[in-house]
Each structure stands twice: as C-alpha cells, then as structure tokens.
Amino acid sequence: MLVLARKKDESIMIGDNIEVVVLGIDGDMVRLGIKASRDIQVYRKEIYASIKQANQEASTSSINIHALNELLGKPKNQ
C-alpha cells in the first residue's frame, strides 16, 4: 500500500487520467474529489462490494424458463 500525506487542495495522480484532490478536512473526515473520464466507474468500497455480490448471485442463480415465459405472457410450449 502506498501511503501519502496531502493537504487541502493538493492532489495525487493515478495513471495519466485520474486525479484525486483533497477538498477538505474536518476532524477525522476527509472530502475527496475524483477527476476522471466518464467511462471510468468510481464507487465507494461498500457499494462496489454490494454490486459484486449481486452480480455473483445473478450469475449462479437458475432460471425457471416456464415461470419466465408465464411472466412474459408466452404460451407454455415455447
């Protein structure tokens, strides 16, 4: 792990196109700004973990094709 000390309005670069800026410090809370192109997804770690878990559950769940067809209003023989 790389550990850096930064003051308010200072930043770090990740690669050539991601900049993390210290916007403010209030007690033990640090506000960060992240400048990156829109095609780069940025999530809080707990949100990322939730998305990853939901994707894993979706990829391993079985599909009841008859129930799906009924939901879509298709005849049972399809």
N, C-alpha and C positions, 0 to 999 in steps of 0.2 A: 504494500500500500504506500502510495506517495502521500506525504503529509506536507502541506503548505500553510504558511501564515499569510493572510491578506488583510488589508484594512478596507474600510468603506471606500467604494468607488474603484477599488483595484480589481483586477480580473486574472483569470487563467485561460489558456487556450487548450482545447482538446483537439488534436489534429489541426487541420487548416481552416475548418469552418464551424467550430463550436466554441463559443466564448461564454464563460461563467463569470458573472460580475457580482461582487458583494454590494448589495443595495443598502443594507442597513444592519445594525447590530443593536439588539435591545435585550439586555440581560443575557440569558442563555439561548436566545432565539436569533438566528441569522437569516436575513432575507436575501435570497439569491435570484438573479436574473439570468436566463439562459438564452443566448442568441444563437440560433441555428436555422437552417433552411427548413421549410415547412414539411419536407419529405422525411425529416428525422423525427421519430416519435420520442417524446420525453414524458416519463411518468414518475410519480412518487413511487418509492420501492414497494409499499404495501399495495398500491393499485396494480403495479406490474405483476406482483405475486398472485393477486386475485385473477387477473386476466390469464396468466399462465395456467393456473389451476383449472379455470373454466374451460380453457382450450384442451387441456389434457382429459378432462371429464367428457367433453363433447367427442373427442376422437376415440374414446374407448366405449362409449355407450352404444347399445344395439338399437336398431330401428325396427319397429313393428310396422312393416310395409302395409299391412291391412288397415291398421289404425290410421296411418298417414293417408292412405287412399280415401278412407272414410272422412277424414278431416277435410280433404280437398274435394270431396263430393264425387269421387270417381267410383265407378262400379267395382265390385269385389273381384271380378275376373281379370282386372288389369294389373 
